[in-house]
Amino acid sequence: MLVHQILNAKSNDGVVTMEPDTSVSAAVELLSARRIGAVIVSADGNVPLGILSERDIVRELGRRGTGCLTEQVDTMMTRELVGCSRDDTAVAVLAKMTEGRFRHMPVLEGEEMVGLISIGDVVKARLSELAMESEALQGMIMGH
């Protein structure tokens, strides 16, 4: 399965972005309200500058306390983004996520973001693909 197929299966709410000078507390409110695990940091909503995840926030809360909630998201975001293209396979994306120990990946065309996929999206797609393969094999074995 390819990334563009995963994106097509998702609801098209667009990618949630936040400007770099937004407070971390506002990011926490957004993550909670939208029930999402990460937000892309972007000045224009198209070119990602970084990503801020629940893990990033919890790590800093544990290290520095609640004072970090008043800082800007660009002080806490992960700047070294690992992205993928629409033509990458689900297996390749899963391998990158596992190796990098992260759960969200922007889908890029050049510098511009065209989507965001989570490890949950990839696992769901992969399970669907495996179920179809299993049914096909069972059909072949049964002679259908």
C-alpha positions, -999 to 999 in steps of 0.1 A, spaced: 0 0 0 12 35 -8 11 67 13 -13 84 -11 -38 55 -6 -35 59 32 -42 97 28 -72 90 6 -87 67 32 -83 94 59 -109 121 66 -99 152 48 -97 177 77 -64 190 65 -32 190 86 -34 209 119 -7 235 120 4 261 144 26 292 140 61 290 157 54 319 182 23 302 196 25 293 233 30 257 243 -1 260 265 -21 269 234 -7 238 217 -17 216 246 -52 230 244 -53 223 207 -40 188 210 -66 180 237 -95 196 218 -87 179 185 -77 146 202 -45 144 183 -9 135 193 11 161 173 9 195 156 30 207 127 47 240 133 46 262 102 46 299 95 24 296 64 5 263 69 23 247 40 61 244 47 68 226 80 94 240 103 90 213 129 66 192 148 55 193 184 42 161 199 27 151 232 60 134 240 79 166 235 57 184 259 57 157 286 94 154 284 99 191 290 72 192 317 91 164 335 124 181 332 115 217 338 81 219 353 50 239 342 70 270 335 77 257 300 40 260 291 45 298 286 73 293 260 68 293 223 63 261 204 94 267 183 116 263 215 103 228 221 94 214 187 115 188 169 132 206 141 147 175 123 116 163 105 116 130 87 90 131 60 78 108 32 63 112 -2 29 101 -16 47 73 -34 64 57 -4 52 23 7 35 18 41 62 -7 50 89 19 43 71 45 64 66 21 92 103 12 92 113 50 93 89 56 122 101 25 141 138 34 136 133 70 145 109 62 174 83 87 164 46 84 155 38 112 131 52 119 96 45 148 72 39 138 36 59 162 14 60 173 -22 92 191 -24 92 215 6 54 217 9 33 195 31 4 176 15 -6 155 45 3 140 78 1 103 86 4 86 120 16 52 129 -20 43 136 -29 52 100 -1 30 87 -9 1 109 -46 3 100 -37 3 63 -12 -26 67 -38 -47 86 -63 -41 58 -38 -51 32 -29 -83 51 -66 -92 55 -71 -89 18 -40 -110 11 -53 -136 35 -87 -138 19 -71 -141 -16 -49 -169 -4 -78 -187 13 -98 -183 -20 -69 -199 -40 -66 -228 -15 -104 -234 -16 -104 -232 -54 -126 -201 -57 
